[in-house]
Amino acid sequence: MTDRFASYTPGLEAPAAELFEVAPSDGTNLPQATRALNVAQSGTVRLTTVTGTTATVFVAAGIAFPVRATRVFATGTSATGIVGMA
């Protein structure tokens, strides 16, 4: 398959090019910062952003929640089926 956009540099407003399953952890950062998170079951997600802010947010199932996250904590996270979008 040809990717007509392969020669373009993606900006933050571009759609995600990579997806990865997120295993919430109180001690381990994500393999890369996200552009957004998506969850299979709605709930809270406790996370740290690229600027170092830690907060708990509600994420609705099936909606890309735009956030540059570096960690998703197990403690304080009730959402399941979390996917990082980068």
PDB file of N, CA, C and O in Angstrom:
ATOM      1  N   MET A   1       0.831  -1.172   0.000  1.00  0.00           N
ATOM      2  CA  MET A   1       0.000   0.000   0.000  1.00  0.00           C
ATOM      3  C   MET A   1       0.883   1.246   0.000  1.00  0.00           C
ATOM      4  O   MET A   1       1.904   1.281   0.688  1.00  0.00           O
ATOM      5  N   THR A   2       0.514   2.225  -0.735  1.00  0.00           N
ATOM      6  CA  THR A   2       1.245   3.482  -0.815  1.00  0.00           C
ATOM      7  C   THR A   2       0.708   4.468   0.208  1.00  0.00           C
ATOM      8  O   THR A   2      -0.505   4.628   0.347  1.00  0.00           O
ATOM      9  N   ASP A   3       1.615   5.132   0.928  1.00  0.00           N
ATOM     10  CA  ASP A   3       1.237   6.181   1.878  1.00  0.00           C
ATOM     11  C   ASP A   3       1.580   7.515   1.229  1.00  0.00           C
ATOM     12  O   ASP A   3       2.742   7.920   1.212  1.00  0.00           O
ATOM     13  N   ARG A   4       0.569   8.198   0.695  1.00  0.00           N
ATOM     14  CA  ARG A   4       0.807   9.463  -0.010  1.00  0.00           C
ATOM     15  C   ARG A   4       1.311  10.556   0.917  1.00  0.00           C
ATOM     16  O   ARG A   4       1.792  11.586   0.443  1.00  0.00           O
ATOM     17  N   PHE A   5       1.214  10.359   2.217  1.00  0.00           N
ATOM     18  CA  PHE A   5       1.602  11.392   3.174  1.00  0.00           C
ATOM     19  C   PHE A   5       2.914  11.082   3.885  1.00  0.00           C
ATOM     20  O   PHE A   5       3.284  11.791   4.820  1.00  0.00           O
ATOM     21  N   ALA A   6       3.617  10.050   3.466  1.00  0.00           N
ATOM     22  CA  ALA A   6       4.854   9.623   4.129  1.00  0.00           C
ATOM     23  C   ALA A   6       5.926  10.705   4.115  1.00  0.00           C
ATOM     24  O   ALA A   6       6.758  10.739   5.022  1.00  0.00           O
ATOM     25  N   SER A   7       5.940  11.572   3.139  1.00  0.00           N
ATOM     26  CA  SER A   7       6.982  12.601   3.047  1.00  0.00           C
ATOM     27  C   SER A   7       6.646  13.853   3.853  1.00  0.00           C
ATOM     28  O   SER A   7       7.458  14.775   3.925  1.00  0.00           O
ATOM     29  N   TYR A   8       5.466  13.898   4.457  1.00  0.00           N
ATOM     30  CA  TYR A   8       5.066  15.050   5.261  1.00  0.00           C
ATOM     31  C   TYR A   8       5.504  14.867   6.711  1.00  0.00           C
ATOM     32  O   TYR A   8       5.489  13.751   7.230  1.00  0.00           O
ATOM     33  N   THR A   9       5.891  15.956   7.361  1.00  0.00           N
ATOM     34  CA  THR A   9       6.207  15.921   8.776  1.00  0.00           C
ATOM     35  C   THR A   9       4.911  16.104   9.553  1.00  0.00           C
ATOM     36  O   THR A   9       4.235  17.121   9.394  1.00  0.00           O
ATOM     37  N   PRO A  10       4.552  15.125  10.398  1.00  0.00           N
ATOM     38  CA  PRO A  10       3.290  15.248  11.118  1.00  0.00           C
ATOM     39  C   PRO A  10       3.382  16.267  12.247  1.00  0.00           C
ATOM     40  O   PRO A  10       4.368  16.294  12.984  1.00  0.00           O
ATOM     41  N   GLY A  11       2.372  17.093  12.381  1.00  0.00           N
ATOM     42  CA  GLY A  11       2.261  18.035  13.491  1.00  0.00           C
ATOM     43  C   GLY A  11       1.369  17.442  14.565  1.00  0.00           C
ATOM     44  O   GLY A  11       0.827  16.351  14.387  1.00  0.00           O
ATOM     45  N   LEU A  12       1.212  18.140  15.670  1.00  0.00           N
ATOM     46  CA  LEU A  12       0.356  17.639  16.747  1.00  0.00           C
ATOM     47  C   LEU A  12      -1.103  17.547  16.345  1.00  0.00           C
ATOM     48  O   LEU A  12      -1.867  16.803  16.960  1.00  0.00           O
ATOM     49  N   GLU A  13      -1.503  18.287  15.326  1.00  0.00           N
ATOM     50  CA  GLU A  13      -2.891  18.229  14.878  1.00  0.00           C
ATOM     51  C   GLU A  13      -3.140  17.075  13.914  1.00  0.00           C
ATOM     52  O   GLU A  13      -4.288  16.801  13.567  1.00  0.00           O
ATOM     53  N   ALA A  14      -2.087  16.400  13.479  1.00  0.00           N
ATOM     54  CA  ALA A  14      -2.216  15.270  12.559  1.00  0.00           C
ATOM     55  C   ALA A  14      -2.782  14.056  13.291  1.00  0.00           C
ATOM     56  O   ALA A  14      -2.626  13.937  14.506  1.00  0.00           O
ATOM     57  N   PRO A  15      -3.432  13.162  12.568  1.00  0.00           N
ATOM     58  CA  PRO A  15      -3.950  11.954  13.219  1.00  0.00           C
ATOM     59  C   PRO A  15      -2.812  11.078  13.735  1.00  0.00           C
ATOM     60  O   PRO A  15      -1.685  11.143  13.243  1.00  0.00           O
ATOM     61  N   ALA A  16      -3.125  10.269  14.719  1.00  0.00           N
ATOM     62  CA  ALA A  16      -2.128   9.373  15.300  1.00  0.00           C
ATOM     63  C   ALA A  16      -1.634   8.390  14.246  1.00  0.00           C
ATOM     64  O   ALA A  16      -2.413   7.900  13.428  1.00  0.00           O
ATOM     65  N   ALA A  17      -0.346   8.110  14.273  1.00  0.00           N
ATOM     66  CA  ALA A  17       0.249   7.159  13.344  1.00  0.00           C
ATOM     67  C   ALA A  17       0.594   5.839  14.045  1.00  0.00           C
ATOM     68  O   ALA A  17       0.823   4.824  13.387  1.00  0.00           O
ATOM     69  N   GLU A  18       0.630   5.861  15.380  1.00  0.00           N
ATOM     70  CA  GLU A  18       0.967   4.661  16.152  1.00  0.00           C
ATOM     71  C   GLU A  18      -0.041   4.482  17.271  1.00  0.00           C
ATOM     72  O   GLU A  18      -0.515   5.453  17.861  1.00  0.00           O
ATOM     73  N   LEU A  19      -0.362   3.221  17.555  1.00  0.00           N
ATOM     74  CA  LEU A  19      -1.245   2.855  18.660  1.00  0.00           C
ATOM     75  C   LEU A  19      -0.524   1.827  19.513  1.00  0.00           C
ATOM     76  O   LEU A  19       0.182   0.966  18.989  1.00  0.00           O
ATOM     77  N   PHE A  20      -0.700   1.915  20.834  1.00  0.00           N
ATOM     78  CA  PHE A  20      -0.102   0.908  21.712  1.00  0.00           C
ATOM     79  C   PHE A  20      -0.966   0.717  22.947  1.00  0.00           C
ATOM     80  O   PHE A  20      -1.558   1.661  23.471  1.00  0.00           O
ATOM     81  N   GLU A  21      -1.023  -0.531  23.396  1.00  0.00           N
ATOM     82  CA  GLU A  21      -1.782  -0.845  24.596  1.00  0.00           C
ATOM     83  C   GLU A  21      -1.072  -0.248  25.798  1.00  0.00           C
ATOM     84  O   GLU A  21       0.155  -0.282  25.886  1.00  0.00           O
ATOM     85  N   VAL A  22      -1.849   0.299  26.722  1.00  0.00           N
ATOM     86  CA  VAL A  22      -1.310   0.914  27.927  1.00  0.00           C
ATOM     87  C   VAL A  22      -1.625   0.008  29.114  1.00  0.00           C
ATOM     88  O   VAL A  22      -2.785  -0.298  29.389  1.00  0.00           O
ATOM     89  N   ALA A  23      -0.577  -0.412  29.807  1.00  0.00           N
ATOM     90  CA  ALA A  23      -0.717  -1.159  31.061  1.00  0.00           C
ATOM     91  C   ALA A  23      -0.460  -0.160  32.183  1.00  0.00           C
ATOM     92  O   ALA A  23       0.691   0.195  32.434  1.00  0.00           O
ATOM     93  N   PRO A  24      -1.518   0.302  32.865  1.00  0.00           N
ATOM     94  CA  PRO A  24      -1.314   1.287  33.926  1.00  0.00           C
ATOM     95  C   PRO A  24      -0.291   0.815  34.960  1.00  0.00           C
ATOM     96  O   PRO A  24      -0.300  -0.343  35.375  1.00  0.00           O
ATOM     97  N   SER A  25       0.578   1.722  35.362  1.00  0.00           N
ATOM     98  CA  SER A  25       1.645   1.397  36.310  1.00  0.00           C
ATOM     99  C   SER A  25       1.961   2.622  37.152  1.00  0.00           C
ATOM    100  O   SER A  25       2.071   3.735  36.638  1.00  0.00           O
ATOM    101  N   ASP A  26       2.106   2.401  38.454  1.00  0.00           N
ATOM    102  CA  ASP A  26       2.471   3.499  39.337  1.00  0.00           C
ATOM    103  C   ASP A  26       3.952   3.835  39.259  1.00  0.00           C
ATOM    104  O   ASP A  26       4.363   4.889  39.744  1.00  0.00           O
ATOM    105  N   GLY A  27       4.776   2.957  38.655  1.00  0.00           N
ATOM    106  CA  GLY A  27       6.213   3.185  38.651  1.00  0.00           C
ATOM    107  C   GLY A  27       6.898   3.213  37.307  1.00  0.00           C
ATOM    108  O   GLY A  27       8.112   3.409  37.240  1.00  0.00           O
ATOM    109  N   THR A  28       6.144   3.020  36.218  1.00  0.00           N
ATOM    110  CA  THR A  28       6.766   2.946  34.901  1.00  0.00           C
ATOM    111  C   THR A  28       6.111   3.928  33.933  1.00  0.00           C
ATOM    112  O   THR A  28       4.886   3.983  33.825  1.00  0.00           O
ATOM    113  N   ASN A  29       6.936   4.700  33.232  1.00  0.00           N
ATOM    114  CA  ASN A  29       6.431   5.615  32.211  1.00  0.00           C
ATOM    115  C   ASN A  29       6.010   4.848  30.966  1.00  0.00           C
ATOM    116  O   ASN A  29       6.413   3.702  30.763  1.00  0.00           O
ATOM    117  N   LEU A  30       5.199   5.487  30.138  1.00  0.00           N
ATOM    118  CA  LEU A  30       4.810   4.916  28.850  1.00  0.00           C
ATOM    119  C   LEU A  30       6.037   4.841  27.943  1.00  0.00           C
ATOM    120  O   LEU A  30       6.993   5.587  28.154  1.00  0.00           O
ATOM    121  N   PRO A  31       6.038   3.964  26.941  1.00  0.00           N
ATOM    122  CA  PRO A  31       7.187   3.874  26.035  1.00  0.00           C
ATOM    123  C   PRO A  31       7.409   5.140  25.215  1.00  0.00           C
ATOM    124  O   PRO A  31       8.520   5.394  24.751  1.00  0.00           O
ATOM    125  N   GLN A  32       6.354   5.934  25.035  1.00  0.00           N
ATOM    126  CA  GLN A  32       6.455   7.225  24.356  1.00  0.00           C
ATOM    127  C   GLN A  32       5.284   8.089  24.796  1.00  0.00           C
ATOM    128  O   GLN A  32       4.265   7.574  25.257  1.00  0.00           O
ATOM    129  N   ALA A  33       5.428   9.392  24.656  1.00  0.00           N
ATOM    130  CA  ALA A  33       4.340  10.307  25.002  1.00  0.00           C
ATOM    131  C   ALA A  33       3.201  10.135  24.007  1.00  0.00           C
ATOM    132  O   ALA A  33       3.421   9.852  22.829  1.00  0.00           O
ATOM    133  N   THR A  34       1.996  10.308  24.498  1.00  0.00           N
ATOM    134  CA  THR A  34       0.813  10.154  23.642  1.00  0.00           C
ATOM    135  C   THR A  34       0.380  11.486  23.034  1.00  0.00           C
ATOM    136  O   THR A  34       0.788  12.557  23.483  1.00  0.00           O
ATOM    137  N   ARG A  35      -0.443  11.390  22.020  1.00  0.00           N
ATOM    138  CA  ARG A  35      -1.191  12.541  21.494  1.00  0.00           C
ATOM    139  C   ARG A  35      -2.592  12.507  22.085  1.00  0.00           C
ATOM    140  O   ARG A  35      -3.234  13.539  22.285  1.00  0.00           O
ATOM    141  N   ALA A  36      -3.050  11.273  22.361  1.00  0.00           N
ATOM    142  CA  ALA A  36      -4.392  11.062  22.892  1.00  0.00           C
ATOM    143  C   ALA A  36      -4.456   9.682  23.545  1.00  0.00           C
ATOM    144  O   ALA A  36      -3.598   8.828  23.324  1.00  0.00           O
ATOM    145  N   LEU A  37      -5.492   9.492  24.350  1.00  0.00           N
ATOM    146  CA  LEU A  37      -5.808   8.184  24.918  1.00  0.00           C
ATOM    147  C   LEU A  37      -7.205   7.794  24.478  1.00  0.00           C
ATOM    148  O   LEU A  37      -8.069   8.652  24.292  1.00  0.00           O
ATOM    149  N   ASN A  38      -7.424   6.505  24.314  1.00  0.00           N
ATOM    150  CA  ASN A  38      -8.733   5.957  23.997  1.00  0.00           C
ATOM    151  C   ASN A  38      -8.959   4.814  24.969  1.00  0.00           C
ATOM    152  O   ASN A  38      -8.026   4.074  25.280  1.00  0.00           O
ATOM    153  N   VAL A  39     -10.189   4.658  25.456  1.00  0.00           N
ATOM    154  CA  VAL A  39     -10.494   3.576  26.388  1.00  0.00           C
ATOM    155  C   VAL A  39     -11.681   2.770  25.882  1.00  0.00           C
ATOM    156  O   VAL A  39     -12.560   3.300  25.203  1.00  0.00           O
ATOM    157  N   ALA A  40     -11.700   1.475  26.221  1.00  0.00           N
ATOM    158  CA  ALA A  40     -12.816   0.612  25.839  1.00  0.00           C
ATOM    159  C   ALA A  40     -13.978   0.767  26.803  1.00  0.00           C
ATOM    160  O   ALA A  40     -15.138   0.682  26.400  1.00  0.00           O
ATOM    161  N   GLN A  41     -13.669   0.996  28.091  1.00  0.00           N
ATOM    162  CA  GLN A  41     -14.703   1.202  29.100  1.00  0.00           C
ATOM    163  C   GLN A  41     -14.446   2.529  29.795  1.00  0.00           C
ATOM    164  O   GLN A  41     -13.353   2.758  30.313  1.00  0.00           O
ATOM    165  N   SER A  42     -15.434   3.395  29.810  1.00  0.00           N
ATOM    166  CA  SER A  42     -15.319   4.716  30.424  1.00  0.00           C
ATOM    167  C   SER A  42     -14.879   4.621  31.882  1.00  0.00           C
ATOM    168  O   SER A  42     -15.185   3.657  32.584  1.00  0.00           O
ATOM    169  N   GLY A  43     -14.160   5.637  32.308  1.00  0.00           N
ATOM    170  CA  GLY A  43     -13.753   5.707  33.700  1.00  0.00           C
ATOM    171  C   GLY A  43     -12.694   6.760  33.909  1.00  0.00           C
ATOM    172  O   GLY A  43     -12.390   7.547  33.013  1.00  0.00           O
ATOM    173  N   THR A  44     -12.138   6.764  35.102  1.00  0.00           N
ATOM    174  CA  THR A  44     -11.094   7.728  35.421  1.00  0.00           C
ATOM    175  C   THR A  44      -9.732   7.213  34.966  1.00  0.00           C
ATOM    176  O   THR A  44      -9.478   6.009  34.933  1.00  0.00           O
ATOM    177  N   VAL A  45      -8.871   8.158  34.620  1.00  0.00           N
ATOM    178  CA  VAL A  45      -7.474   7.846  34.276  1.00  0.00           C
ATOM    179  C   VAL A  45      -6.597   8.836  35.038  1.00  0.00           C
ATOM    180  O   VAL A  45      -6.694  10.047  34.844  1.00  0.00           O
ATOM    181  N   ARG A  46      -5.750   8.308  35.898  1.00  0.00           N
ATOM    182  CA  ARG A  46      -4.782   9.158  36.594  1.00  0.00           C
ATOM    183  C   ARG A  46      -3.524   9.140  35.752  1.00  0.00           C
ATOM    184  O   ARG A  46      -3.007   8.070  35.428  1.00  0.00           O
ATOM    185  N   LEU A  47      -3.024  10.322  35.390  1.00  0.00           N
ATOM    186  CA  LEU A  47      -1.907  10.396  34.448  1.00  0.00           C
ATOM    187  C   LEU A  47      -0.986  11.556  34.773  1.00  0.00           C
ATOM    188  O   LEU A  47      -1.329  12.464  35.531  1.00  0.00           O
ATOM    189  N   THR A  48       0.201  11.496  34.174  1.00  0.00           N
ATOM    190  CA  THR A  48       1.149  12.601  34.209  1.00  0.00           C
ATOM    191  C   THR A  48       1.361  13.058  32.771  1.00  0.00           C
ATOM    192  O   THR A  48       1.530  12.240  31.866  1.00  0.00           O
ATOM    193  N   THR A  49       1.351  14.384  32.571  1.00  0.00           N
ATOM    194  CA  THR A  49       1.535  14.956  31.238  1.00  0.00           C
ATOM    195  C   THR A  49       3.012  15.200  30.949  1.00  0.00           C
ATOM    196  O   THR A  49       3.860  15.052  31.829  1.00  0.00           O
ATOM    197  N   VAL A  50       3.309  15.574  29.713  1.00  0.00           N
ATOM    198  CA  VAL A  50       4.689  15.855  29.315  1.00  0.00           C
ATOM    199  C   VAL A  50       5.289  17.035  30.070  1.00  0.00           C
ATOM    200  O   VAL A  50       6.511  17.174  30.123  1.00  0.00           O
ATOM    201  N   THR A  51       4.450  17.885  30.655  1.00  0.00           N
ATOM    202  CA  THR A  51       4.958  19.014  31.436  1.00  0.00           C
ATOM    203  C   THR A  51       5.115  18.672  32.911  1.00  0.00           C
ATOM    204  O   THR A  51       5.564  19.508  33.695  1.00  0.00           O
ATOM    205  N   GLY A  52       4.745  17.436  33.302  1.00  0.00           N
ATOM    206  CA  GLY A  52       4.911  17.003  34.682  1.00  0.00           C
ATOM    207  C   GLY A  52       3.697  17.151  35.559  1.00  0.00           C
ATOM    208  O   GLY A  52       3.765  16.864  36.754  1.00  0.00           O
ATOM    209  N   THR A  53       2.582  17.592  35.000  1.00  0.00           N
ATOM    210  CA  THR A  53       1.345  17.728  35.764  1.00  0.00           C
ATOM    211  C   THR A  53       0.701  16.356  35.951  1.00  0.00           C
ATOM    212  O   THR A  53       0.566  15.591  34.996  1.00  0.00           O
ATOM    213  N   THR A  54       0.307  16.055  37.178  1.00  0.00           N
ATOM    214  CA  THR A  54      -0.402  14.806  37.454  1.00  0.00           C
ATOM    215  C   THR A  54      -1.822  15.142  37.868  1.00  0.00           C
ATOM    216  O   THR A  54      -2.040  16.004  38.719  1.00  0.00           O
ATOM    217  N   ALA A  55      -2.796  14.457  37.263  1.00  0.00           N
ATOM    218  CA  ALA A  55      -4.207  14.700  37.556  1.00  0.00           C
ATOM    219  C   ALA A  55      -5.010  13.456  37.203  1.00  0.00           C
ATOM    220  O   ALA A  55      -4.534  12.565  36.500  1.00  0.00           O
ATOM    221  N   THR A  56      -6.232  13.418  37.705  1.00  0.00           N
ATOM    222  CA  THR A  56      -7.171  12.358  37.362  1.00  0.00           C
ATOM    223  C   THR A  56      -8.250  12.972  36.482  1.00  0.00           C
ATOM    224  O   THR A  56      -8.861  13.979  36.839  1.00  0.00           O
ATOM    225  N   VAL A  57      -8.477  12.351  35.325  1.00  0.00           N
ATOM    226  CA  VAL A  57      -9.465  12.839  34.370  1.00  0.00           C
ATOM    227  C   VAL A  57     -10.448  11.724  34.051  1.00  0.00           C
ATOM    228  O   VAL A  57     -10.131  10.547  34.221  1.00  0.00           O
ATOM    229  N   PHE A  58     -11.633  12.086  33.592  1.00  0.00           N
ATOM    230  CA  PHE A  58     -12.617  11.098  33.145  1.00  0.00           C
ATOM    231  C   PHE A  58     -12.493  10.972  31.634  1.00  0.00           C
ATOM    232  O   PHE A  58     -12.477  11.973  30.918  1.00  0.00           O
ATOM    233  N   VAL A  59     -12.405   9.741  31.157  1.00  0.00           N
ATOM    234  CA  VAL A  59     -12.297   9.482  29.720  1.00  0.00           C
ATOM    235  C   VAL A  59     -13.473   8.609  29.307  1.00  0.00           C
ATOM    236  O   VAL A  59     -13.699   7.543  29.879  1.00  0.00           O
ATOM    237  N   ALA A  60     -14.220   9.069  28.309  1.00  0.00           N
ATOM    238  CA  ALA A  60     -15.384   8.335  27.805  1.00  0.00           C
ATOM    239  C   ALA A  60     -14.942   7.281  26.789  1.00  0.00           C
ATOM    240  O   ALA A  60     -14.021   7.509  26.005  1.00  0.00           O
ATOM    241  N   ALA A  61     -15.591   6.157  26.812  1.00  0.00           N
ATOM    242  CA  ALA A  61     -15.263   5.053  25.905  1.00  0.00           C
ATOM    243  C   ALA A  61     -15.446   5.459  24.453  1.00  0.00           C
ATOM    244  O   ALA A  61     -16.427   6.105  24.086  1.00  0.00           O
ATOM    245  N   GLY A  62     -14.476   5.066  23.635  1.00  0.00           N
ATOM    246  CA  GLY A  62     -14.579   5.273  22.199  1.00  0.00           C
ATOM    247  C   GLY A  62     -14.225   6.657  21.707  1.00  0.00           C
ATOM    248  O   GLY A  62     -14.285   6.910  20.503  1.00  0.00           O
ATOM    249  N   ILE A  63     -13.859   7.560  22.595  1.00  0.00           N
ATOM    250  CA  ILE A  63     -13.524   8.929  22.218  1.00  0.00           C
ATOM    251  C   ILE A  63     -12.026   9.142  22.412  1.00  0.00           C
ATOM    252  O   ILE A  63     -11.481   8.782  23.455  1.00  0.00           O
ATOM    253  N   ALA A  64     -11.362   9.718  21.426  1.00  0.00           N
ATOM    254  CA  ALA A  64      -9.941  10.055  21.583  1.00  0.00           C
ATOM    255  C   ALA A  64      -9.845  11.265  22.507  1.00  0.00           C
ATOM    256  O   ALA A  64     -10.294  12.358  22.161  1.00  0.00           O
ATOM    257  N   PHE A  65      -9.255  11.062  23.687  1.00  0.00           N
ATOM    258  CA  PHE A  65      -9.088  12.132  24.666  1.00  0.00           C
ATOM    259  C   PHE A  65      -7.712  12.746  24.431  1.00  0.00           C
ATOM    260  O   PHE A  65      -6.703  12.105  24.724  1.00  0.00           O
ATOM    261  N   PRO A  66      -7.643  13.973  23.910  1.00  0.00           N
ATOM    262  CA  PRO A  66      -6.350  14.561  23.551  1.00  0.00           C
ATOM    263  C   PRO A  66      -5.541  14.942  24.786  1.00  0.00           C
ATOM    264  O   PRO A  66      -5.902  15.861  25.521  1.00  0.00           O
ATOM    265  N   VAL A  67      -4.449  14.224  24.999  1.00  0.00           N
ATOM    266  CA  VAL A  67      -3.566  14.519  26.134  1.00  0.00           C
ATOM    267  C   VAL A  67      -2.179  13.979  25.836  1.00  0.00           C
ATOM    268  O   VAL A  67      -2.034  12.854  25.357  1.00  0.00           O
ATOM    269  N   ARG A  68      -1.161  14.779  26.118  1.00  0.00           N
ATOM    270  CA  ARG A  68       0.240  14.364  25.949  1.00  0.00           C
ATOM    271  C   ARG A  68       0.683  13.728  27.258  1.00  0.00           C
ATOM    272  O   ARG A  68       1.289  14.395  28.097  1.00  0.00           O
ATOM    273  N   ALA A  69       0.391  12.455  27.438  1.00  0.00           N
ATOM    274  CA  ALA A  69       0.672  11.733  28.674  1.00  0.00           C
ATOM    275  C   ALA A  69       1.995  10.977  28.596  1.00  0.00           C
ATOM    276  O   ALA A  69       2.371  10.457  27.546  1.00  0.00           O
ATOM    277  N   THR A  70       2.692  10.929  29.731  1.00  0.00           N
ATOM    278  CA  THR A  70       3.927  10.145  29.834  1.00  0.00           C
ATOM    279  C   THR A  70       3.774   8.963  30.772  1.00  0.00           C
ATOM    280  O   THR A  70       4.571   8.025  30.723  1.00  0.00           O
ATOM    281  N   ARG A  71       2.748   8.995  31.634  1.00  0.00           N
ATOM    282  CA  ARG A  71       2.484   7.877  32.541  1.00  0.00           C
ATOM    283  C   ARG A  71       0.988   7.783  32.784  1.00  0.00           C
ATOM    284  O   ARG A  71       0.295   8.795  32.890  1.00  0.00           O
ATOM    285  N   VAL A  72       0.500   6.543  32.869  1.00  0.00           N
ATOM    286  CA  VAL A  72      -0.861   6.257  33.301  1.00  0.00           C
ATOM    287  C   VAL A  72      -0.723   5.387  34.547  1.00  0.00           C
ATOM    288  O   VAL A  72      -0.168   4.289  34.495  1.00  0.00           O
ATOM    289  N   PHE A  73      -1.235   5.891  35.662  1.00  0.00           N
ATOM    290  CA  PHE A  73      -1.107   5.212  36.946  1.00  0.00           C
ATOM    291  C   PHE A  73      -2.153   4.112  37.101  1.00  0.00           C
ATOM    292  O   PHE A  73      -3.273   4.229  36.604  1.00  0.00           O
ATOM    293  N   ALA A  74      -1.767   3.033  37.803  1.00  0.00           N
ATOM    294  CA  ALA A  74      -2.726   1.986  38.152  1.00  0.00           C
ATOM    295  C   ALA A  74      -3.658   2.502  39.248  1.00  0.00           C
ATOM    296  O   ALA A  74      -4.873   2.313  39.185  1.00  0.00           O
ATOM    297  N   THR A  75      -3.070   3.155  40.252  1.00  0.00           N
ATOM    298  CA  THR A  75      -3.855   3.717  41.338  1.00  0.00           C
ATOM    299  C   THR A  75      -4.617   4.935  40.828  1.00  0.00           C
ATOM    300  O   THR A  75      -4.013   5.870  40.303  1.00  0.00           O
ATOM    301  N   GLY A  76      -5.920   4.929  40.979  1.00  0.00           N
ATOM    302  CA  GLY A  76      -6.737   6.056  40.537  1.00  0.00           C
ATOM    303  C   GLY A  76      -7.289   5.897  39.126  1.00  0.00           C
ATOM    304  O   GLY A  76      -8.034   6.756  38.655  1.00  0.00           O
ATOM    305  N   THR A  77      -6.932   4.807  38.446  1.00  0.00           N
ATOM    306  CA  THR A  77      -7.440   4.553  37.093  1.00  0.00           C
ATOM    307  C   THR A  77      -8.481   3.458  37.148  1.00  0.00           C
ATOM    308  O   THR A  77      -8.195   2.346  37.592  1.00  0.00           O
ATOM    309  N   SER A  78      -9.708   3.768  36.693  1.00  0.00           N
ATOM    310  CA  SER A  78     -10.766   2.765  36.635  1.00  0.00           C
ATOM    311  C   SER A  78     -11.143   2.394  35.200  1.00  0.00           C
ATOM    312  O   SER A  78     -11.767   1.358  34.970  1.00  0.00           O
ATOM    313  N   ALA A  79     -10.765   3.239  34.235  1.00  0.00           N
ATOM    314  CA  ALA A  79     -11.035   2.920  32.823  1.00  0.00           C
ATOM    315  C   ALA A  79     -10.231   1.678  32.432  1.00  0.00           C
ATOM    316  O   ALA A  79      -9.153   1.425  32.971  1.00  0.00           O
ATOM    317  N   THR A  80     -10.766   0.922  31.502  1.00  0.00           N
ATOM    318  CA  THR A  80     -10.062  -0.278  31.028  1.00  0.00           C
ATOM    319  C   THR A  80      -9.943  -0.252  29.515  1.00  0.00           C
ATOM    320  O   THR A  80     -10.613   0.520  28.829  1.00  0.00           O
ATOM    321  N   GLY A  81      -9.066  -1.123  29.014  1.00  0.00           N
ATOM    322  CA  GLY A  81      -8.845  -1.180  27.570  1.00  0.00           C
ATOM    323  C   GLY A  81      -8.214   0.104  27.048  1.00  0.00           C
ATOM    324  O   GLY A  81      -8.646   0.647  26.031  1.00  0.00           O
ATOM    325  N   ILE A  82      -7.187   0.588  27.749  1.00  0.00           N
ATOM    326  CA  ILE A  82      -6.581   1.872  27.403  1.00  0.00           C
ATOM    327  C   ILE A  82      -5.591   1.697  26.255  1.00  0.00           C
ATOM    328  O   ILE A  82      -4.753   0.796  26.266  1.00  0.00           O
ATOM    329  N   VAL A  83      -5.709   2.571  25.273  1.00  0.00           N
ATOM    330  CA  VAL A  83      -4.819   2.569  24.117  1.00  0.00           C
ATOM    331  C   VAL A  83      -4.181   3.958  24.005  1.00  0.00           C
ATOM    332  O   VAL A  83      -4.878   4.972  24.010  1.00  0.00           O
ATOM    333  N   GLY A  84      -2.856   3.989  23.903  1.00  0.00           N
ATOM    334  CA  GLY A  84      -2.151   5.232  23.657  1.00  0.00           C
ATOM    335  C   GLY A  84      -2.100   5.493  22.161  1.00  0.00           C
ATOM    336  O   GLY A  84      -1.881   4.576  21.369  1.00  0.00           O
ATOM    337  N   MET A  85      -2.301   6.730  21.785  1.00  0.00           N
ATOM    338  CA  MET A  85      -2.262   7.127  20.372  1.00  0.00           C
ATOM    339  C   MET A  85      -1.123   8.126  20.220  1.00  0.00           C
ATOM    340  O   MET A  85      -1.098   9.157  20.893  1.00  0.00           O
ATOM    341  N   ALA A  86      -0.176   7.815  19.327  1.00  0.00           N
ATOM    342  CA  ALA A  86       0.997   8.689  19.175  1.00  0.00           C
ATOM    343  C   ALA A  86       1.201   9.056  17.722  1.00  0.00           C
ATOM    344  O   ALA A  86       2.138   9.785  17.396  1.00  0.00           O
TER     345      ALA A  86
END
